[in-house]
Amino acid sequence: MTATVPVPGGHIAYEQAGAGPAVVFLHGGAYDRRMWHRQVPALAVDHRVVLLDARGHGRSSTPTGPFRQCDDVAAAIEALDLGPAVLVGLSMGAAAAVDTVLEHPHLVRAVVACSAGASAHSGLGQGDFRDPWLLERFADLDAAARAWDAAAWTEIYLAAGLAGPYRTLADLDPAVVARCREMITDTLVTHIAPGPAPTPKPVADAPERIGKIDVPLLGIAGTLDSPDHLRMVHELVDGVAGATFTAVDGTAHLPNMERPTEFDALLRGFVDTLPA
């Protein structure tokens, strides 16, 4: 069942399972909370697992004005009485998790950041991408958006955000590709309209503040992800005292969907080490 919590100018949709200490999952850009469905059973046996749809995704409201994802996450944690919660974020969601622990530290128990780091250096800010392959994909996405070609945009996004620079979609499990394509299509159909649209504002000084994070942090990346995304995770881990890094071999930007059993074991192992 999906429910909602109010945020200024809209609402955030969520679903939950289990009882116990809270673990909140934050999805990647253009996807929605369904990308985490395979992770729920491993944690819901003894945790309260909450999957959020970011504003402009899934069943959350379409943005109508400026907003910050970290504030939406904080509002959901407070409304559902989840804090302090473990935040598990991937890509855009990882950036949102880092922003949340910086801006609302009392609500965060620990952070798992997968496939990205601080927001000003990730998909929220798009200010620190250097890899030529990824920059070309961004240009292709921009061209497809200007042409209002949703089908082309979707396939380019899948190539960049699922297959990665070293594979094609034909190399992946067709079921995973189909699930990702379905989520992207739903995002485009539900939330995208002609004309300019508000986008989430990053915490601009997040990269300079990560040294102040004083909760346990685990960085995860797929070994086949783009060099930029791998670098961003390493920069985050290197900047946070006591943080650790783990790679998931043979996956790119979405290791939780490509290797759910391995990802779940990493996540479960991290959560089990957290102080009560």
SVG drawing of the C-alpha trace seen along z (x, -y; Angstrom):
<svg xmlns="http://www.w3.org/2000/svg" viewBox="-2 -28 42 41">
<polyline fill="none" stroke="black" stroke-width="0.4" points="0.0,0.0 1.2,-3.5 0.5,-6.5 1.7,-10.1 3.0,-12.7 2.7,-16.5 5.6,-18.7 5.5,-22.4 3.9,-22.6 3.1,-18.9 3.4,-15.5 5.9,-12.6 4.6,-9.0 5.9,-6.1 5.4,-2.4 6.6,-0.5 7.0,2.9 8.3,4.4 8.9,3.0 12.0,1.9 14.7,-0.7 14.0,-2.6 15.8,-2.2 14.7,-4.7 15.5,-4.0 16.0,-6.8 16.0,-5.9 17.9,-7.2 16.8,-9.9 14.1,-8.9 13.3,-5.7 11.1,-5.4 10.8,-3.5 10.2,-0.2 13.9,0.1 14.3,1.1 11.6,3.8 14.2,6.6 15.9,5.1 12.8,5.1 12.6,8.8 16.3,8.8 15.6,6.0 11.9,6.0 12.3,9.0 13.6,6.8 13.5,3.2 10.9,0.7 11.7,0.3 10.4,-2.8 10.7,-3.4 10.2,-7.0 9.3,-8.4 11.3,-11.6 9.2,-14.7 8.7,-14.4 8.9,-10.6 6.5,-7.7 3.4,-8.7 4.9,-11.8 3.7,-15.2 5.2,-17.0 7.4,-20.0 5.7,-23.4 8.5,-25.5 12.0,-25.3 12.6,-22.5 15.4,-20.5 15.3,-16.7 16.9,-16.7 14.1,-18.8 11.5,-16.4 13.3,-13.4 13.5,-15.2 9.8,-16.0 8.9,-12.3 11.1,-11.1 9.5,-13.5 6.0,-12.9 6.4,-9.1 8.4,-9.3 11.3,-7.4 14.3,-9.3 17.1,-8.7 17.0,-6.5 19.5,-4.7 19.4,-6.3 20.2,-4.1 20.5,-6.2 21.5,-5.4 22.8,-8.1 20.4,-11.0 19.2,-9.3 22.8,-9.0 23.2,-12.8 20.0,-13.4 21.1,-11.2 24.3,-13.1 22.5,-16.4 20.1,-15.2 22.7,-14.1 24.4,-17.5 21.3,-19.6 19.2,-17.5 21.8,-15.5 19.5,-14.7 17.3,-12.6 20.1,-10.3 21.6,-7.3 23.8,-6.1 24.2,-6.5 24.7,-4.1 25.7,-6.0 25.7,-4.0 26.9,-5.2 27.3,-8.9 28.4,-11.2 27.8,-14.8 25.0,-16.6 27.0,-19.4 29.2,-16.8 26.5,-14.4 23.3,-14.3 21.6,-17.0 24.3,-19.5 25.9,-18.1 28.9,-20.3 31.8,-17.9 31.4,-15.4 34.5,-14.9 34.3,-11.6 33.9,-12.1 31.6,-9.1 29.3,-10.4 29.3,-13.9 28.4,-12.6 25.4,-10.8 24.3,-14.0 24.4,-15.8 22.4,-13.0 19.8,-13.2 19.6,-17.0 19.0,-16.6 16.3,-14.0 14.6,-16.2 14.7,-19.2 13.2,-17.0 10.5,-15.8 11.5,-12.2 10.7,-10.2 11.5,-6.9 15.0,-8.0 15.6,-9.7 14.6,-6.5 17.0,-4.3 19.9,-6.7 19.2,-6.9 19.2,-3.1 22.5,-2.9 24.1,-5.5 22.4,-4.7 22.1,-0.9 24.5,0.7 27.3,-1.8 30.3,-2.6 31.5,1.0 28.4,2.9 25.2,2.7 21.7,3.4 21.9,6.7 24.5,7.8 22.0,7.4 19.2,9.5 16.2,8.5 13.9,8.5 16.1,5.9 16.1,3.7 12.3,4.1 11.7,3.0 14.0,0.0 12.3,-1.0 8.9,-0.8 9.9,-3.1 11.5,-5.6 8.4,-5.6 6.1,-6.1 8.2,-9.1 8.1,-10.7 4.4,-10.1 3.4,-11.2 5.7,-14.1 7.2,-15.6 5.4,-18.4 6.6,-20.9 8.3,-24.0 10.8,-24.5 10.3,-22.5 11.7,-23.1 14.5,-20.7 15.9,-19.9 18.4,-22.3 21.6,-20.8 23.3,-21.8 26.0,-23.8 28.7,-23.4 28.1,-19.7 31.5,-18.5 33.3,-20.9 31.2,-19.8 31.4,-16.0 34.2,-15.9 31.6,-17.0 29.5,-13.8 29.9,-11.8 27.6,-8.9 28.7,-5.5 28.8,-5.7 29.2,-2.9 30.0,-3.7 29.1,-1.2 29.8,-1.2 29.6,1.2 33.0,1.8 31.6,1.2 30.1,-2.2 31.4,-5.4 34.7,-6.7 33.0,-9.8 30.5,-8.0 33.2,-5.7 35.3,-8.8 32.4,-10.5 31.8,-7.6 35.5,-7.4 35.7,-11.1 32.8,-10.8 34.3,-7.8 37.8,-9.4 36.3,-12.6 34.3,-11.0 36.2,-9.6 35.7,-5.9 33.7,-5.5 34.2,-2.3 33.9,-1.4 32.8,1.8 32.7,2.6 30.1,4.9 31.9,6.7 30.2,7.0 27.7,4.3 27.4,0.6 25.2,-2.1 22.4,0.1 24.2,2.9 21.1,3.4 19.1,4.4 21.7,6.4 23.0,8.3 20.3,8.0 21.5,11.0 25.1,9.6 23.9,6.1 21.5,7.2 24.3,9.1 26.4,5.9 23.6,3.8 22.6,6.3 26.2,6.6 26.5,2.8 23.2,2.4 24.0,5.2 27.2,3.4 25.5,0.2 25.3,-0.7 21.9,-0.1"/>
</svg>
